[in-house]
Amino acid sequence: MTEDLYQEVLLEAAENPQNYGTLTDPDFEFQGYNASCGDKITVQLKLDSEEKVTEIAWQGDGCIISQAAMSVVSEAVKGKTLSQIQKLGLADVLGLLHFDTISPGRIKCSMLGLGSICKAIEEVA
Amino acid sequence: MSFQQNSRDDFPVLGTSVHGKPLVYLDNAATTQKPNVVIDAIANYYKQSNANVHRGVHSLSDKSTLALEEARNTITHFLGAKNQELILTRNTTEAINGVLYGWALHNLTKGDVVVTSQLEHHSNFVVWQQVCKMTGAELKVVPVNANGELDYEWLESHTQKVKLMAFTYVSNALGTVLDVQRVVSVARNVGARVLLDGAQAVAHMLVDFTKLGVDFFAFSGHKLYGPMGSGGLLVRQELLDKNEMHPWLFGGGMIAEVHADHTLFHDDPVERFTAGTPDVASAVGLAAACEYLTNIGMETVAQHEATLVAYALEKLAQIPSVEILGPLTNRVGSVSFLYAGVHAHDVAQVLDSQGIAVRSGHHCTMPLHLAHDWIATTRVSFAIYNTKADVDTLITGFEKVSQVFGK
């Protein structure tokens, strides 16, 4: 399981995260937090007139799963509307990471990024 | 056959495998495994003695009542307390909340001070934040130095209006042992009560509640080789006698008389603090755990674990990527560390793939982690059944961590 979990693609995603950094003029910004380990993530989004994500940037410290998941999710949400993003779930994140399954203890890690984005959308909606 | 080899055979779960590897269980600060004598005691209670206590005149009810009474005697004897000083709870958290509802709300007012520390488990921290919100009392937090030890001088110079000092006896994160005598002496000088969170102490050292001289002592049975959902609060007899400690759960069993407009509570503190049907099976199981430890001898337990902690510290210090946290001497049970460049969850996951169970995260000690800017730490914690071979397996396990992450 660990061999699958820490496959090269995952390590690569965590080493060279997509969209890592900050935006100069975000439409909204929010923080996600994993209470079980203290991992924090900040995400910024820029939207067009149809509420589609045009730009995304994120920063944070965390385990490889949470960092890699945030990286792939940040690519996946580009061009999607907020309501489309809200329909994404754990299965989508696992698909993006090429995981068949994940142990219950790591679900929170893999969902930190997407969960934070969805929570923020709920707050602004 | 050595003492630890004998004891390993007593714990059925230690014979199981994880990912096809023999289980090496090093998460004992979270909960200990249960020996056969505890599992059997619980099963036997249900098979032979189950009935509600103090309710009937029938023989089975008497048998159950006697089982509870004997269990209470065994548990309190093990902890150096009197039978009537024990209030059975589900765990340490519930016991500490009992001090909030049964003592603090009746004895704290605006302007009073509660002192706790940066080292505390959330169960002995969040409770006091809440009580200060409820009463208008002020919470003061003793800082912890770079070695994870309390700043006692700070404590000694912040005693004005202090009504309660609530500290952990042994840190679940760093293994730091509190200087109880020094705390009690400061508290007595200013007339403050002392609560010890004994969750991480009871399984590792001989505890004598009377000799410690504290007012409250909270502990968990499940960290003491007993069943989940068992634990207790010891309250010094004097506080019970003068009704400084009040019942905080109301209902059946804890009453003397109930009238339409008022209720008189039971004179006997054991009854007064036992509202509703108690978990007799868990008490019986916990008593079996106390007997099990008494037969081994707590001095033997302490000596064995001190050897393991020293061995782990020595071996971990040889791994360049590992930074050991906490004091280098006078520590018990837990050893936490940082692994350079690899998050604690990832370290734990790779160790798990080799059958090694460790804890990762903030271990319910966020104030400590925030103060030191640690995002997450990895913790190994020892019990009577662990061996030097377990430490060796752990150390070898780091080779795979290094291999997977290249660090």
Boltz contact constraints between the chains, C-beta under 6 A:
constraints:
  - contact:
      token1: [A, 2]
      token2: [B, 350]
      max_distance: 6.0
  - contact:
      token1: [A, 2]
      token2: [B, 353]
      max_distance: 6.0
  - contact:
      token1: [A, 6]
      token2: [B, 404]
      max_distance: 6.0
  - contact:
      token1: [A, 36]
      token2: [B, 361]
      max_distance: 6.0
  - contact:
      token1: [A, 37]
      token2: [B, 361]
      max_distance: 6.0
  - contact:
      token1: [A, 37]
      token2: [B, 376]
      max_distance: 6.0
  - contact:
      token1: [A, 38]
      token2: [B, 362]
      max_distance: 6.0
  - contact:
      token1: [A, 38]
      token2: [B, 375]
      max_distance: 6.0
  - contact:
      token1: [A, 38]
      token2: [B, 376]
      max_distance: 6.0
  - contact:
      token1: [A, 61]
      token2: [B, 375]
      max_distance: 6.0
  - contact:
      token1: [A, 63]
      token2: [B, 343]
      max_distance: 6.0
  - contact:
      token1: [A, 63]
      token2: [B, 345]
      max_distance: 6.0
  - contact:
      token1: [A, 63]
      token2: [B, 346]
      max_distance: 6.0
  - contact:
      token1: [A, 64]
      token2: [B, 346]
      max_distance: 6.0
